[in-house]
Amino acid sequence: MSSVKKYLSLVKFSHTIFAMPFAIIGFFLGVYRYEFPGSTGWHTFVGSAILNYFKLFMLVVLCMIFARSAAMAFNRFLDRNFDAKNPRTAIREIPTGIISKESALRFVIINCLLFIAATYFINRICFLLAPVALFVILFYSYTKRFTPLCHLVLGIGLSLAPIGAYLAVTGAFAFLPILFSFAVIFWVSGFDIIYALQDVEFDQSQKLYSMPAWLGKAKALKVSEILHVLSASCVVFAGVYGHFGWWYWIGIAVFTGMLIYQHSIVKANDLSKVNIAFMTANGIASVVFSVFVLLDIFLHNHPYNIF
């Protein structure tokens, strides 16, 4: 296995599919507000502006990659001893020796530095907030040691994507991208609880905290359902508040449909489809939803309420 493949596997690069689409939504909401306040279209967009925004977009994508890689590798580094004891995770890169713990830690530090460097080239507020973002996403790895609310901390970490991308363009906060961030918090927290169902017995034996280990599988699934209802409520509220068009509502139908689907296939006494719920359903939810939101942004015929 090549070094690149080893590290891509270490950080589960494919899981970038969860937060990246919401970062893209935040980015283009920022472009819309900055370029077309009160406008109804994109016809005034000129070549130089497109080039500048392309460069900024690539910096945002790099920030997402660096931040997530740092967070995931740090999680693997910190949990290496637990992973080695858990039959489900014993095949991971650090327990098997594919990547040494020292190399993993160096990888974390390099990605943190690259993240901060990328924010420097975006704008001042992103650069100043970069250490705060890093603290949140790295701190998550400790939370399973003392609180069953660790799933919410993970949600908060990924929720920085739409806000951060919007800040990259505008340098200011706004209510609409914050609504999307709350949707991400509840969505991610909910599906992370589903994922944690696989390790209830192990977590209890090691005195690790998670919602399933604390409440039991059935009650934890109920909590996950409530969180996903809150997530769906946030995107519905965002649609009404932002004055989105019918493309957006098609996206909501797919997003909520995938939330319902994953709860229909995962039961407390049957975890055989957890990975389908975790990866497939949520991957479709985020990607398809973002596609329809972007279609609405580009094809909408009256101004959004972003502020």
N, C-alpha and C positions, 0 to 999 in steps of 0.2 A: 504494500500500500504506500503511495507517495505521501510526502509530508503534507501537501495541500489537502489531500483526501482525509488524512488523519485528523487534521484540525477542523475541517468542515464537518466531519463526523462527531468530533468532540463537542462542538457548539450546536449540533443539530441545525445546520444552516437552513434546511428546508422549512423549519418552524418560523423563519422570518416572514413567512406568508401570513402570519396572524396580524402583526402590528403594521407592517409596511403599507398595506392598502389604506389604512387610516391616516398614516403620515402623508400619503399622496393626496388624500382628501383635504387635509389641513393645508397642504402646500397650495393647491389650486384655489381653495377658498381665499387664501392670502393673496394670491395673484389677482383674483377677481376683485377683491376689495381695494387693493393698491392701485390697480390699473383702471378699473371701471366703476368708481363710486358714483352711483346713480345712473350708470350706463345700462344698456340692454343687450350688449353683444361684444364680440371679440374682433370686430372688423378694424379697429384702430391699432391692433397689435402690429408692430413693425419688426423687421428683421433683427435689428440690434437688440430690441427688448427680448425677443425670443432667445437669442444667443445668451444674453445675460441671465435669463431665467433658467436656461438649460444648465449653465454652470452652477447656479445656485441649487438647482434640483439635484445635480450630481453630488454636491457637498452634503445635502440633506440625506441622500441615500447612503453616502459613506458614513455619516454620523450614525445612522440607524445600524449599519453593519458593524461598525467599531463598538458601539455601545452594547449591542446585543451579544457580540462575540465576547466582550469583556465580562458581561454578566453571566453568560452561560459557562464560560471556562472557569470563572471564579466559583460558581456553584459546584462544578465537577471537582475542582481542587479542594474545596472545603468539605465536600461530602464523600471524599475518596474512601475513607475507612468504612462508612456506612454502606457505600456502593459495593464494596468488596464482600460485605456480609450478606447482602440481599441477592438471592438467586436471580432475580429479574434484572438487576443492574451490574452484576459481577462481570459481565462481558464488556463493560465500558472501557474506554481507552486507558484511563489511569490505573484502575485495578488490574488490568491485564498486562500493564507495562508497555503498551503500544506508545504511550506518551508519558514521560516522567512527570512527577509532581512539580519539579523545578521548571521544566519546560512549559508546563501549563501556567504556572505563576508568571513566568516571563511573558507569555502570550497575553495574559490579562493586563500586565503593566503596559506593554506595547500598544494594545488596543485602547487603553485609557488615554495614553498620551496622544495617539492619533485622533481620538475623538475630540480632545481638547483643542488640538491643532486645527482640526476641521472647523470647529465652532469659531475659532479666531478669524477665519476667512469669511465667515457668514456675517455676523454683526456683533456689536458690543454686548447686547443683552443675552444673546445665546452663549457667548464666551463666559460672561459672568455667572450664568446659571449652570454652566457645564459641570462644575464640581457638585452642585446640588443634585443634578440628574444622576451623576455617577454614584453618589452616596445612596440614593434611593434604590437603584437597580442592583448595587452590590450588597446593600444591607439585607435585601430579601433573602439571601442565602443563609443568613443567621436565624431568620424568624421561625423556622420549623423547630428550632431548639427550645422555644419558649412560648409560642402562641399558636392556637389553631386558626388565627386570623391571617396566617401566612399567605393564604390564597389572595386575600385583598391587597396585600403588599405587592404581590406579583402583578395584580391588576393595575395598581397605581403606577408601577414601573413601566408597563406597556402603554398606559394611558398618556404618557408624556409624548408619544409619537405625534398625534394630531396637533397638540398645543405647540410642541417644539417646531414642527414644520411650518405652522402658521406664523410663529414668532420669527422664523428665519426670513420670511418674506416681508412682514410688516413691522417687526420690532415692537409689537404691541399685543396685548391680550384682547380677546373678544369672547362674547358669550357663546356664540354658535360652536366654535371649535372646542370650547370647554364642555358643551353638551356631548359632543362626540367622545371626548375623553372620559366622561362619566359612563357612557355606553360601553367603552372598552374596559373600564374597571369592573363593571358588573358582569360583562360577557366573559372576560378572561378568568375572573374569580370563579365563576360558575363552572366553566369547563375544566379548570384546574382541580376543582373538587372531584369532578368525575374521574379525572386521571388518577387522583390520589386514592381512589377506591381499591386500586390494585395492591396497595401496600399497607392496608389497615393492620394486619397482624404483625408485620415487620415493624411498623412505626410504634405500635404499642409495646412490643418487646424491647425496643431500643429507647423508649421514653421520648419519642419524637412526636411533635404535635401536628395534627392536621384535622380538618373538620370531620372526615370519616372516622379517624381514630378516636376522636373526642365524643362524637354523637352516635356513631354507628352508621352503617351504610345507608339504611333506609332514610333516616333523618337528615343525613348529609345530602342525599339526593333531593330532598325537599328544599333544603337551603339553596342548592344549586338551581332548582327550578325558580325560586323566588328571585334570585340574582338575575337570572335570564329574563324574567318578566320585567324587572327594573331596567335591564339593558334595552329590551325592545321598547319600553316606554320612553327611554331617552331618545332613541332614534326617531320615534313617532313625534315626540315633542319638538325635536330639532327640525323635522319636516314642516310642522305647522308654524313654528317660530320663524324659521328661515324663509318661508314662502316658496318652498321647493315645488317643482312640477311633478307630472305624472311619472316621469322616468324614475324619480327618486322613490316613489311609492311602489313601483315594481321591485326595486332593490330591497325595500323594507319587507315586502312579501317573501322574497327569497331568504333574507336574513332570518326573519322570524320562523319561516318554515324549517330552516336548518336547525334552529334552536329546539323546535318541537320534535323534529326527527331524532335528534340525538338522545332526547329524554325518552323517546318511545322505544329505543333499541337497547338502552342500558337499564338494567334492573338490579336491585340489591342482591338478588340471588342468581344473577346471570351477567357476568362481566366479560363475556366472550367478545363483545363488540365495542369495548371501550376505545380501542385504537381507531376504529372507524368513526366513532363519535368525536374523538379528540382531534384527529388529523383531517379526515376527509370532510366531515360535516362542517367543522369550523373553518377549514381552508376555503371551502365553497362559499360559506357565509361571508367571509371578509372580502374575498376577491370579487365575487359577483356583485355584492352590495356596493363596493367601491366603483366598479365599472358603471353601474347605473347612476350613482351619484355624480360621477364625472360627466356622463352623458347629459345629465340634467344641468350641470354647471355650464357646459359648452353650448347646449341647445336651448337653454331657458330664455324666455322672451320678455322678462321683466326683472327688475333688481331684487337681489336677495336682502334679507334682513340679517346681516352678519354681526352687527355691533352688540 
